[in-house]
Amino acid sequence: MQNLGKIIWISLLSVGLVWADGVEAKVNTQEVVKGNPIQLEIKATGDDVVFPRIQQIAGQYIRSSGSATQSSMSLGPSGLKSESITTYTYLFVPIANMTIPSYTVKIAGTDYKTKAIDIKIVKAAAPKIQSSDAFYMLLKSNKQSVSVGESFVLTSYLYVSQNLRSIQIEKYTMPKSSDFFIKTIEGNKQYTKDGYHIVEFQAVAIAKKEGTFNIDPTQVGIAMPDKSRRDIWGNYRMKIVPLLSNALSMEVKTQKQTTDLIGDFKISTKIDSQKVKANTPVNLIVNIEGKGSLEDFVFPEYDIAGVTVYSDEAKVQSRLVGKELVSTYVKSFAFISEESFSIPARSISMYELSTKSVKNLEIPAYELEVEAKKRVKNTNQTSAVQTKDKNIVLKSKESQERTEVIVEKKVEVEKVTWWMLVLSFVFGMLAMYILPWLATLKRANPYSEAEALKTLYAHIGEDEAVEEMVRKLYAKKHGDKSVEIDKKDLQELVSRFS
């Protein structure tokens, strides 16, 4: 209980440290289309806060401002105290590149300064449309043609008339195509232009093969008031209007030379041991990482005479760093043998996009030393166990003779009180109901294959049946669906060592 109090005190103290006095300034975007507003937010943590009077930011008048305060309790070295977070927001419209200056905020008599923030004016990326529609969607690519493995950016522009009110954008669907690997860039840009509120959605695409292929339209749902339907309070119900963009056609040029990978990748390997006992698995992990797509890459399997090789499903992950696709490929192999063997070297060809040249990613060879297999022989042995009174001789199973050991037990009878009888009755009743239930649970899950593998693996060299079962369990663990394990045989083997 005393330790629990210390833990609570340390936890609360750490919260108090997180809530230390300070200021932070941030904007909703550092790149803005000319004529669109920027929101500056200054947040101060602490009590007795004095904000500066801000009427202009780099010469531009504040269009609107607001403030909010959130109170909280914290426990610091000086005891329990009340702290608050005060946030001021300022809306302004920059007309040129500018720097939001550093501002000084006074908290409990101490000056704290915000960091300066650079703002850049950019041109509207959305093309001007010749349409009188209230909303419209357009899909464009930053490249007209690409090579196999080359990435490009897809941008969906959603135009919504500024005259529309009370609408929502729902269920955006990124462009699709089985001929390209496509990954959505998180977030979106929003601005106004030519009487439209414009939202940009972006995705990175990589061509898989040569040819001319289509990219399906993007789609969003526009939720807007349905003036033909009202709820019981008289408000208009919302209806979803699906909106599709145009489709795109992309020409994909062939590579000059066929390679296993296209991109900028590096490869690394890790082996857990190069000296093991017979039938002990040796694990090799192959890791490939870099710019480009690894979704369709298939690592060549190992085929080594006299060696059983298992491999798992490759783990492939892709993420966007800026507008670059970065991928990771991890695959594990397990090698089991009774004799020493070699894992051969491998070479994976790669067309490196940064240098426009072909390189090879090398996987080194490994020499594995396997200790000779030892078998345990059954011998007729006699052993003796020394007891206090005399020697009890224990003989082997092959011996037909048996020695009976008679042990006299001395039982001391104590006086039985009434409460002992009551407890005995209660425990007896509980045993009648609980023990059968526990037995049912035990029967339902006699041996899990994972636990059985751990148990049998320690005895792999003692019996060929055990060795064969371990191989099956290991193969099934690594995804071999063709392996069938007899539950009865498994139970009998595990029972021998339990």
C-alpha positions as CSV (number, residue, x, y, z in Angstrom):
1,M,0.0,0.0,0.0
2,Q,2.9,2.3,0.8
3,N,4.5,1.6,-2.6
4,L,1.1,2.3,-4.3
5,G,1.1,5.7,-2.7
6,K,4.6,6.4,-4.0
7,I,3.5,5.4,-7.5
8,I,0.5,7.7,-7.4
9,W,2.6,10.5,-6.1
10,I,5.2,10.0,-8.8
11,S,2.5,9.8,-11.5
12,L,0.9,13.0,-10.3
13,L,4.3,14.7,-10.1
14,S,5.0,13.8,-13.7
15,V,1.7,15.3,-14.7
16,G,2.7,18.4,-13.0
17,L,6.0,18.5,-14.9
18,V,4.1,18.1,-18.2
19,W,1.9,21.0,-17.3
20,A,4.9,23.3,-16.8
21,D,4.5,27.0,-17.8
22,G,5.2,27.8,-21.5
23,V,3.9,29.1,-24.8
24,E,3.4,27.7,-28.3
25,A,2.5,29.3,-31.6
26,K,1.3,27.4,-34.6
27,V,-0.7,28.0,-37.9
28,N,-3.1,25.8,-39.8
29,T,-0.8,26.0,-42.9
30,Q,2.5,27.6,-43.9
31,E,1.7,27.6,-47.6
32,V,-1.5,29.4,-48.7
33,V,-3.0,30.5,-51.9
34,K,-3.2,34.3,-52.2
35,G,-6.4,35.7,-50.9
36,N,-7.0,32.8,-48.5
37,P,-6.9,33.3,-44.7
38,I,-4.4,31.8,-42.2
39,Q,-5.3,31.1,-38.6
40,L,-2.6,31.8,-35.9
41,E,-3.0,30.1,-32.6
42,I,-1.0,31.1,-29.5
43,K,-1.4,28.7,-26.5
44,A,-0.1,29.6,-23.0
45,T,0.1,27.1,-20.2
46,G,0.1,28.6,-16.6
47,D,-1.7,31.0,-14.3
48,D,-1.9,34.8,-14.4
49,V,-1.3,35.0,-18.2
50,V,-1.0,38.4,-20.0
51,F,-1.1,38.2,-23.9
52,P,0.2,41.0,-26.1
53,R,-2.3,43.2,-28.0
54,I,-2.2,42.0,-31.6
55,Q,-4.0,44.2,-34.2
56,Q,-1.8,43.5,-37.2
57,I,0.5,40.6,-38.2
58,A,3.3,41.7,-40.6
59,G,1.3,44.6,-41.7
60,Q,-2.0,42.7,-42.3
61,Y,-5.0,43.5,-40.1
62,I,-6.6,40.8,-38.0
63,R,-10.0,39.9,-39.5
64,S,-11.2,38.1,-36.4
65,S,-9.9,36.8,-33.1
66,G,-11.1,34.7,-30.1
67,S,-9.9,33.1,-26.9
68,A,-10.6,30.1,-24.8
69,T,-9.4,28.9,-21.3
70,Q,-9.2,25.3,-20.0
71,S,-8.5,24.7,-16.3
72,S,-6.9,21.7,-14.8
73,M,-5.4,20.4,-11.5
74,S,-1.8,19.2,-11.1
75,L,0.4,18.1,-8.2
76,G,3.8,19.6,-8.1
77,P,6.7,19.7,-5.6
78,S,4.9,22.5,-3.8
79,G,1.6,20.6,-3.5
80,L,-1.7,20.6,-5.3
81,K,-2.4,23.6,-7.5
82,S,-4.7,24.8,-10.2
83,E,-3.3,25.5,-13.7
84,S,-4.9,26.6,-16.9
85,I,-4.3,26.7,-20.7
86,T,-5.3,29.9,-22.4
87,T,-5.5,29.9,-26.2
88,Y,-5.9,33.0,-28.5
89,T,-6.6,32.6,-32.2
90,Y,-6.2,35.3,-34.9
91,L,-7.4,35.2,-38.5
92,F,-5.7,37.2,-41.1
93,V,-5.1,37.2,-44.9
94,P,-1.5,37.5,-46.2
95,I,-0.9,39.0,-49.6
96,A,2.8,38.1,-49.9
97,N,5.5,35.9,-48.4
98,M,5.9,36.9,-44.8
99,T,7.2,36.0,-41.3
100,I,4.9,35.9,-38.3
101,P,7.1,37.5,-35.6
102,S,7.9,36.2,-32.2
103,Y,5.5,37.3,-29.5
104,T,6.1,37.7,-25.8
105,V,3.5,36.3,-23.4
106,K,3.9,36.9,-19.6
107,I,3.0,34.0,-17.3
108,A,3.1,34.6,-13.6
109,G,5.4,37.5,-14.1
110,T,7.9,35.7,-16.4
111,D,8.3,36.4,-20.1
112,Y,8.0,33.6,-22.6
113,K,8.6,34.0,-26.3
114,T,7.0,32.2,-29.3
115,K,9.0,31.1,-32.3
116,A,8.7,33.1,-35.6
117,I,6.8,31.3,-38.4
118,D,7.5,31.7,-42.1
119,I,4.4,31.9,-44.5
120,K,4.7,31.3,-48.2
121,I,2.2,32.4,-50.9
122,V,1.7,29.7,-53.5
123,K,-0.3,29.5,-56.8
124,A,-3.6,27.6,-56.8
125,A,-2.9,24.2,-58.1
126,A,-6.5,23.6,-59.1
127,P,-7.1,24.3,-62.8
128,K,-9.8,26.7,-63.7
129,I,-13.0,24.9,-64.8
130,Q,-15.6,25.9,-67.2
131,S,-18.6,24.7,-65.3
132,S,-21.8,26.1,-63.8
133,D,-22.2,23.1,-61.5
134,A,-22.6,23.6,-57.8
135,F,-19.9,21.0,-57.2
136,Y,-17.4,19.3,-59.5
137,M,-14.5,16.8,-59.2
138,L,-11.3,16.6,-61.3
139,L,-8.5,14.0,-61.2
140,K,-5.1,14.9,-62.6
141,S,-1.5,13.5,-62.6
142,N,1.7,15.4,-62.4
143,K,3.2,13.2,-65.2
144,Q,1.9,12.2,-68.6
145,S,3.9,9.0,-68.9
146,V,6.2,7.0,-66.6
147,S,8.5,4.1,-66.6
148,V,7.9,0.8,-64.8
149,G,8.6,1.3,-61.1
150,E,8.5,5.1,-61.4
151,S,6.2,7.0,-59.0
152,F,3.9,9.9,-59.8
153,V,1.4,12.0,-57.8
154,L,-2.4,11.8,-58.4
155,T,-4.4,14.8,-57.2
156,S,-8.2,15.0,-56.9
157,Y,-9.7,18.5,-56.9
158,L,-13.1,18.9,-55.3
159,Y,-14.9,22.1,-56.3
160,V,-17.8,23.2,-54.1
161,S,-19.6,26.5,-54.9
162,Q,-19.2,29.2,-52.2
163,N,-23.0,29.8,-52.6
164,L,-23.8,26.4,-51.0
165,R,-24.4,26.3,-47.3
166,S,-24.6,23.4,-44.8
167,I,-22.9,20.7,-46.8
168,Q,-20.4,18.1,-45.7
169,I,-17.9,16.0,-47.6
170,E,-18.1,12.2,-46.8
171,K,-16.6,8.9,-47.9
172,Y,-13.7,10.0,-50.1
173,T,-12.5,7.0,-52.2
174,M,-9.0,7.2,-53.6
175,P,-8.3,6.2,-57.2
176,K,-8.0,2.5,-57.9
177,S,-6.2,0.4,-60.5
178,S,-4.8,-3.2,-60.4
179,D,-2.0,-2.0,-62.7
180,F,-0.6,0.5,-60.2
181,F,0.3,0.5,-56.6
182,I,-1.5,3.5,-55.0
183,K,-1.2,4.9,-51.5
184,T,-3.2,7.9,-50.2
185,I,-1.3,10.9,-48.7
186,E,-2.8,11.7,-45.4
187,G,-4.5,15.1,-45.0
188,N,-5.7,17.6,-47.6
189,K,-5.4,21.2,-48.7
190,Q,-8.3,23.6,-48.7
191,Y,-8.6,27.1,-50.3
192,T,-11.0,29.3,-52.4
193,K,-10.6,30.3,-56.0
194,D,-13.0,31.6,-58.7
195,G,-16.0,31.4,-56.5
196,Y,-15.3,27.8,-55.4
197,H,-14.2,26.3,-52.1
198,I,-11.5,23.7,-53.3
199,V,-10.3,20.6,-51.5
200,E,-7.2,18.7,-52.7
201,F,-6.8,15.0,-52.1
202,Q,-3.5,13.3,-53.1
203,A,-2.0,9.9,-53.6
204,V,1.3,8.4,-54.8
205,A,1.1,5.8,-57.5
206,I,3.8,3.4,-58.9
207,A,3.5,1.6,-62.2
208,K,3.8,-2.2,-62.1
209,K,4.2,-3.1,-65.8
210,E,4.5,-1.6,-69.2
211,G,1.5,-0.6,-71.3
212,T,-1.3,1.9,-71.3
213,F,-3.6,1.6,-68.4
214,N,-6.7,3.3,-66.9
215,I,-7.0,4.7,-63.4
216,D,-10.5,4.6,-62.0
217,P,-12.3,7.9,-61.0
218,T,-12.1,9.1,-57.4
219,Q,-15.4,9.5,-55.5
220,V,-16.8,11.5,-52.6
221,G,-20.2,11.8,-51.0
222,I,-21.7,15.3,-50.7
223,A,-24.1,15.5,-47.8
224,M,-26.5,18.4,-48.3
225,P,-30.0,19.4,-47.0
226,D,-32.9,17.7,-48.8
227,K,-35.6,20.4,-49.0
228,S,-38.2,17.8,-49.8
229,R,-37.9,16.1,-46.5
230,R,-38.1,17.4,-42.9
231,D,-37.7,15.8,-39.5
232,I,-40.2,16.1,-36.7
233,W,-38.6,19.4,-35.6
234,G,-39.0,21.0,-39.0
235,N,-35.3,20.7,-40.0
236,Y,-34.3,19.5,-43.5
237,R,-33.0,15.9,-43.6
238,M,-29.6,15.3,-45.2
239,K,-29.1,13.4,-48.4
240,I,-25.9,12.0,-49.9
241,V,-25.1,12.9,-53.4
242,P,-22.3,10.8,-55.0
243,L,-19.8,12.7,-57.0
244,L,-17.3,11.1,-59.4
245,S,-14.2,12.5,-61.0
246,N,-12.9,11.7,-64.5
247,A,-10.8,8.6,-65.1
248,L,-7.1,8.8,-66.2
249,S,-5.1,7.0,-68.9
250,M,-1.4,6.6,-68.2
251,E,1.3,5.3,-70.5
252,V,3.9,3.1,-68.8
253,K,7.2,2.6,-70.6
254,T,9.3,-0.5,-70.4
255,Q,12.6,-0.9,-68.7
256,K,15.7,-1.3,-70.7
257,Q,16.7,-4.3,-68.5
258,T,14.5,-6.6,-66.5
259,T,15.4,-6.6,-62.8
260,D,13.9,-8.0,-59.5
261,L,13.4,-4.6,-57.9
262,I,12.9,-1.0,-59.1
263,G,13.7,1.7,-56.6
264,D,16.4,2.7,-54.2
265,F,16.7,-0.2,-51.7
266,K,19.3,-1.6,-49.2
267,I,19.4,-5.1,-47.9
268,S,20.5,-6.6,-44.6
269,T,20.5,-10.1,-43.1
270,K,20.7,-11.6,-39.6
271,I,21.4,-15.2,-38.6
272,D,21.0,-16.3,-35.0
273,S,23.8,-18.9,-34.9
274,Q,26.3,-20.7,-37.1
275,K,27.0,-23.6,-34.7
276,V,24.1,-25.7,-33.5
277,K,23.1,-29.2,-32.4
278,A,21.6,-31.7,-34.8
279,N,17.9,-30.9,-35.8
280,T,18.1,-27.5,-34.1
281,P,16.6,-24.7,-36.3
282,V,18.8,-22.0,-37.6
283,N,16.9,-18.8,-38.3
284,L,17.8,-16.3,-41.0
285,I,16.1,-12.9,-41.4
286,V,16.2,-11.0,-44.6
287,N,15.3,-7.2,-44.5
288,I,14.9,-5.0,-47.5
289,E,14.1,-1.3,-47.1
290,G,14.1,1.8,-49.2
291,K,12.2,4.0,-51.7
292,G,9.8,2.3,-54.0
293,S,7.2,-0.5,-53.8
294,L,7.9,-4.0,-52.5
295,E,4.3,-5.2,-52.6
296,D,4.8,-7.6,-55.5
297,F,8.3,-8.7,-54.8
298,V,8.8,-12.5,-54.3
299,F,11.9,-13.6,-52.6
300,P,13.4,-16.8,-54.1
301,E,13.2,-19.8,-51.8
302,Y,16.2,-21.8,-50.6
303,D,16.6,-25.4,-51.8
304,I,19.5,-27.2,-50.0
305,A,20.1,-30.9,-50.3
306,G,19.6,-32.8,-47.0
307,V,18.2,-29.7,-45.3
308,T,14.6,-29.0,-44.3
309,V,13.8,-25.3,-45.0
310,Y,10.7,-23.5,-43.7
311,S,9.8,-19.9,-44.4
312,D,7.0,-17.6,-43.2
313,E,4.9,-15.1,-45.2
314,A,6.8,-12.0,-46.0
315,K,5.8,-8.9,-44.0
316,V,5.6,-5.9,-46.3
317,Q,4.9,-2.4,-45.0
318,S,4.6,0.8,-47.0
319,R,4.5,4.4,-45.8
320,L,4.7,7.9,-47.2
321,V,7.6,10.2,-46.3
322,G,6.5,13.5,-47.8
323,K,5.5,12.4,-51.3
324,E,8.0,9.5,-51.4
325,L,6.9,5.9,-50.9
326,V,9.1,4.0,-48.5
327,S,8.7,0.2,-48.2
328,T,10.0,-2.5,-45.9
329,Y,10.2,-6.2,-46.7
330,V,11.0,-8.8,-43.9
331,K,11.1,-12.6,-44.5
332,S,12.3,-15.3,-42.1
333,F,13.8,-18.7,-43.0
334,A,14.4,-21.7,-40.7
335,F,16.9,-24.4,-41.6
336,I,17.0,-27.9,-39.9
337,S,19.6,-30.5,-40.6
338,E,21.4,-33.4,-39.0
339,E,24.7,-32.5,-40.7
340,S,26.7,-29.4,-41.4
341,F,25.7,-27.4,-44.4
342,S,26.0,-24.1,-46.3
343,I,23.4,-21.5,-47.0
344,P,24.3,-20.2,-50.5
345,A,24.8,-16.6,-51.4
346,R,22.0,-14.7,-53.2
347,S,22.0,-11.7,-55.5
348,I,18.9,-9.6,-56.2
349,S,19.0,-7.2,-59.1
350,M,17.7,-3.7,-58.7
351,Y,17.1,-0.8,-61.2
352,E,18.2,2.2,-59.1
353,L,16.0,5.1,-60.0
354,S,18.3,7.8,-58.5
355,T,21.2,6.7,-60.8
356,K,19.2,5.1,-63.7
357,S,21.5,2.1,-63.5
358,V,21.3,-1.6,-62.5
359,K,22.8,-2.7,-59.2
360,N,22.9,-6.0,-57.2
361,L,21.8,-6.4,-53.6
362,E,24.0,-9.1,-52.2
363,I,23.1,-11.7,-49.5
364,P,26.2,-13.5,-48.2
365,A,26.7,-17.2,-47.9
366,Y,26.7,-18.8,-44.4
367,E,28.6,-21.9,-43.3
368,L,26.7,-23.9,-40.6
369,E,28.4,-26.3,-38.3
370,V,26.0,-29.0,-36.9
371,E,27.1,-31.2,-34.0
372,A,26.8,-35.0,-34.4
373,K,23.5,-36.5,-33.5
374,K,23.5,-38.4,-30.2
375,R,21.0,-41.2,-29.4
376,V,20.1,-42.2,-25.8
377,K,20.5,-45.9,-25.2
378,N,18.3,-47.9,-22.8
379,T,20.4,-49.8,-20.2
380,N,19.4,-52.0,-17.3
381,Q,20.6,-50.1,-14.3
382,T,20.0,-50.4,-10.6
383,S,20.1,-47.4,-8.3
384,A,19.5,-47.0,-4.6
385,V,17.9,-44.2,-2.7
386,Q,19.2,-43.8,0.8
387,T,16.5,-43.2,3.4
388,K,16.7,-42.6,7.1
389,D,15.9,-46.2,8.1
390,K,17.1,-48.4,5.2
391,N,18.0,-48.5,1.5
392,I,15.1,-48.9,-1.0
393,V,16.3,-50.5,-4.2
394,L,14.8,-49.3,-7.4
395,K,15.1,-51.6,-10.4
396,S,14.7,-51.1,-14.2
397,K,11.5,-51.9,-16.2
398,E,13.2,-55.0,-17.6
399,S,13.6,-56.5,-14.2
400,Q,10.7,-58.8,-13.2
401,E,11.4,-58.5,-9.5
402,R,9.7,-55.9,-7.4
403,T,10.5,-54.7,-3.9
404,E,7.7,-53.7,-1.7
405,V,8.3,-50.9,0.6
406,I,6.1,-50.7,3.6
407,V,6.0,-47.4,5.3
408,E,4.3,-47.0,8.6
409,K,2.5,-43.7,9.1
410,K,2.0,-42.3,12.5
411,V,-1.3,-40.3,12.7
412,E,-1.9,-38.0,15.5
413,V,-5.6,-37.5,16.2
414,E,-6.5,-34.0,17.4
415,K,-9.7,-32.8,18.8
416,V,-12.2,-31.9,16.1
417,T,-14.2,-28.7,16.7
418,W,-17.6,-27.8,15.3
419,W,-16.2,-25.2,12.9
420,M,-13.8,-27.7,11.3
421,L,-16.8,-29.9,10.4
422,V,-18.6,-26.9,8.8
423,L,-15.5,-25.9,6.8
424,S,-15.0,-29.5,5.6
425,F,-18.7,-29.7,4.5
426,V,-18.4,-26.4,2.6
427,F,-15.1,-27.4,0.9
428,G,-16.6,-30.8,0.0
429,M,-19.6,-29.2,-1.7
430,L,-17.4,-26.8,-3.6
431,A,-15.2,-29.6,-4.8
432,M,-18.2,-31.5,-6.1
433,Y,-19.1,-28.7,-8.5
434,I,-15.7,-27.0,-9.2
435,L,-13.5,-30.0,-9.9
436,P,-15.7,-31.5,-12.7
437,W,-15.8,-28.0,-14.3
438,L,-12.0,-27.6,-14.2
439,A,-11.7,-31.1,-15.6
440,T,-13.9,-30.1,-18.5
441,L,-11.7,-27.1,-19.2
442,K,-8.6,-29.3,-19.1
443,R,-10.2,-31.7,-21.6
444,A,-11.2,-28.9,-23.9
445,N,-7.6,-27.7,-24.3
446,P,-5.3,-30.8,-23.6
447,Y,-2.2,-29.5,-25.4
448,S,-1.7,-26.4,-27.5
449,E,0.7,-27.0,-30.4
450,A,2.9,-24.1,-29.3
451,E,3.3,-25.6,-25.8
452,A,3.8,-29.1,-27.3
453,L,6.6,-27.8,-29.5
454,K,8.4,-26.3,-26.5
455,T,8.1,-29.6,-24.6
456,L,9.1,-31.9,-27.4
457,Y,11.9,-29.8,-28.7
458,A,14.0,-30.4,-25.6
459,H,13.8,-34.2,-26.3
460,I,14.3,-34.1,-30.1
461,G,17.3,-36.4,-30.0
462,E,15.8,-39.1,-27.9
463,D,13.3,-40.6,-30.2
464,E,12.6,-40.6,-33.9
465,A,8.9,-40.1,-33.4
466,V,9.5,-37.0,-31.3
467,E,11.9,-35.7,-34.0
468,E,9.2,-36.3,-36.7
469,M,6.5,-34.6,-34.6
470,V,8.8,-31.5,-34.0
471,R,9.4,-31.2,-37.7
472,K,5.6,-31.2,-38.3
473,L,4.9,-28.7,-35.6
474,Y,7.6,-26.4,-36.8
475,A,6.4,-26.6,-40.4
476,K,2.8,-25.8,-39.4
477,K,4.0,-22.9,-37.3
478,H,5.7,-21.5,-40.4
479,G,2.6,-21.6,-42.5
480,D,2.7,-25.1,-44.2
481,K,-1.0,-25.8,-44.5
482,S,-0.4,-29.3,-46.0
483,V,0.8,-30.6,-42.6
484,E,-1.7,-32.7,-40.6
485,I,-1.0,-33.6,-37.0
486,D,-2.7,-36.5,-35.2
487,K,-3.9,-35.0,-31.9
488,K,-3.9,-38.5,-30.2
489,D,-0.2,-39.1,-31.2
490,L,0.7,-35.5,-30.0
491,Q,-1.0,-36.1,-26.7
492,E,0.8,-39.4,-26.1
493,L,4.2,-37.9,-26.9
494,V,3.7,-34.9,-24.7
495,S,2.5,-37.1,-21.8
496,R,5.8,-38.9,-21.8
497,F,7.7,-35.8,-20.9
498,S,5.1,-34.0,-18.7
